[in-house]
Amino acid sequence: MEKIMIKKAIKGDRDAFEKLIIKYEKRVYNIAYQMFGNEHDAMDVAQEVFIKVYQSLHKFNNNSAFSTWLHRITVNTCIDAHRKRKKDQQVESMDETKENDNGVLTKQYVDKGLTPEEAVIKKENITLVREAIDALKEDHKVIIILRDIKGYAYDEIADILDVSIGTVKSRIARARSQLKNTILQKREQNSGDYV
């Protein structure tokens, strides 16, 4: 069914292409959201991804799954967009009022089952990890998001990034080591702030 939609979309059938968008828009958005941490940038990148897919769909050759090809485009677009927007990027709080795309103010809450002290600690830990991930080099950030946040298998990551499984494993090891060191440094800095 998907192969038929792809063939129709390549021939210019907009309905078929729209069906592909509907099928994959959440996946693309989620990857972009993990990379940027905010709705606005994630929506912009998702839109850019589908424009690129539409423009290069004729290059898709069925050597890999369409989803793998799409994810590769998504990751590459995220990396490009992140480089362009790096100066403007800010970490969002997990418990703050913010405006969604419809102009409505929304509030994200920390788990209600926690004590106030636990909620503060959880919020600080989430912020700490998010800041540490943002501080990683691009290739390390992508690999952490794909493996540890999105849960992709090594072979899927290898296909998405167009590298060997060995390269994926070594990048994951280096990225996790860098992430751990960054978190430990930030914790030391934070604990020094209270002395």
Secondary structure in CASP SS format (residue, H / E / C, confidence):
PFRMAT SS
TARGET T0000
AUTHOR 0000-0000-0000
METHOD secondary structure of the structure
MODEL  1
M C 1.00
E H 1.00
K H 1.00
I H 1.00
M H 1.00
I H 1.00
K H 1.00
K H 1.00
A H 1.00
I H 1.00
K C 1.00
G C 1.00
D C 1.00
R H 1.00
D H 1.00
A H 1.00
F H 1.00
E H 1.00
K H 1.00
L H 1.00
I H 1.00
I H 1.00
K H 1.00
Y H 1.00
E H 1.00
K H 1.00
R H 1.00
V H 1.00
Y H 1.00
N H 1.00
I H 1.00
A H 1.00
Y H 1.00
Q H 1.00
M H 1.00
F H 1.00
G C 1.00
N C 1.00
E H 1.00
H H 1.00
D H 1.00
A H 1.00
M H 1.00
D H 1.00
V H 1.00
A H 1.00
Q H 1.00
E H 1.00
V H 1.00
F H 1.00
I H 1.00
K H 1.00
V H 1.00
Y H 1.00
Q H 1.00
S H 1.00
L H 1.00
H H 1.00
K H 1.00
F C 1.00
N C 1.00
N C 1.00
N C 1.00
S C 1.00
A C 1.00
F H 1.00
S H 1.00
T H 1.00
W H 1.00
L H 1.00
H H 1.00
R H 1.00
I H 1.00
T H 1.00
V H 1.00
N H 1.00
T H 1.00
C H 1.00
I H 1.00
D H 1.00
A H 1.00
H H 1.00
R H 1.00
K H 1.00
R H 1.00
K H 1.00
K H 1.00
D H 1.00
Q C 1.00
Q C 1.00
V C 1.00
E C 1.00
S C 1.00
M C 1.00
D C 1.00
E C 1.00
T E 1.00
K E 1.00
E E 1.00
N C 1.00
D C 1.00
N C 1.00
G C 1.00
V C 1.00
L E 1.00
T E 1.00
K E 1.00
Q C 1.00
Y C 1.00
V C 1.00
D C 1.00
K C 1.00
G C 1.00
L C 1.00
T C 1.00
P H 1.00
E H 1.00
E H 1.00
A H 1.00
V H 1.00
I H 1.00
K H 1.00
K H 1.00
E H 1.00
N H 1.00
I H 1.00
T H 1.00
L H 1.00
V H 1.00
R H 1.00
E H 1.00
A H 1.00
I H 1.00
D H 1.00
A H 1.00
L C 1.00
K C 1.00
E H 1.00
D H 1.00
H H 1.00
K H 1.00
V H 1.00
I H 1.00
I H 1.00
I H 1.00
L H 1.00
R H 1.00
D H 1.00
I H 1.00
K C 1.00
G C 1.00
Y C 1.00
A C 1.00
Y H 1.00
D H 1.00
E H 1.00
I H 1.00
A H 1.00
D H 1.00
I H 1.00
L H 1.00
D C 1.00
V C 1.00
S C 1.00
I H 1.00
G H 1.00
T H 1.00
V H 1.00
K H 1.00
S H 1.00
R H 1.00
I H 1.00
A H 1.00
R H 1.00
A H 1.00
R H 1.00
S H 1.00
Q H 1.00
L H 1.00
K H 1.00
N H 1.00
T H 1.00
I H 1.00
L H 1.00
Q H 1.00
K H 1.00
R H 1.00
E H 1.00
Q H 1.00
N H 1.00
S H 1.00
G H 1.00
D H 1.00
Y C 1.00
V C 1.00
END
